[in-house]
Amino acid sequence: MSEDKNRNSPPERRLTRRGFLKGVGTGLVGTATLQQGLLAAGPEAKVPPADVRGKDITRAVVSLKINGKPYSAEVEPRTMLLSLIRDKLGLTGTKSVCERGECGACTVIMNGKTVYSCMVPALEAHGAEITTVEGLSRGDRLHPVQEEFIKHDGYQCGFCTSGFELALKDLLDKNPNPDLDQIKQGLSGNICRCGAYPHIFEVALELAGKKGGR
């Protein structure tokens, strides 16, 4: 009877040494399983084969295309795409500002969709095709979006510019003739701390052939 009574007692009142060790052990196994799952998952997760050193998986090689050029780099599981692009590959046109997915300065186009590179784990970019601001121009020839940013003074400090240019390119690729409301919606994920929005909207309207906000 005593044992049955104990088994029916609320869990919070029966914290035993055995229960404590069991809980800790389960947590450790879960953590190890999660780490190995992220780094050694199949094609669906788009995760590359991991480089196993000793008993712990601490590195993995990511291969991807940026601006049409193949790259490979060894990263830690915690490495974000922004860090891979800027720090390991030296493509510093992608700016690091808030690093929390709020300002859009680090925007890149990944597999045809704009993403905040500060919020994408580098491992998830394995096999991806990415466009950064360096990929807009062709040699000395600027992309039309870049030309219009210069023409309409669509920048001040410049930290947000590359993100806005890529977001606008993506918008116009999908909708070549947006109106002003559609432009504002399409660029709503990007912040200009200098307040150059009127000039940026002029850039977009010029490219959309809708001068004057029509």
C-alpha angles and dihedrals in degrees: 000000000000092000092048090051092052092050090055094050118110111271093237090062095050104058102155131176090250092051092047093051091045091053093048091048092051090051093051093048090048092051093049091048092050093050093048091044093054093047102038104033123132130261094286091070091043091225120151125231109281127236103234115207114186109319098324128076105224105152139037133181116238119200120191144141121253118187088345095305122112119238135179126190138167113239141175119243090252094054113116125214090248091059092046092052097043107029104031102030099031097230096141098169086092103082129221109214120134099005090202104087097259110104106040095222090127094052116145132168111249119185090339096312132096114243137174101249091203089066100044117087109231089234090064090058093063107130093006129136111227134186120203127181089268088065096058098075125063107218107299092347114098124216113255090249090056092046092053092048088058094043094051098035090243093172142048116173090013099220093115096037101091091049092050092047093053093044090051093047090052091048093050093045089058098034113021094185110040121165122228095271091051090048092052090048093047093051096039092106092065127075127205109199090191091059098237092148097123090056092045090052089050088055091052094045091049091053091045092051092239104119115180093029097283 
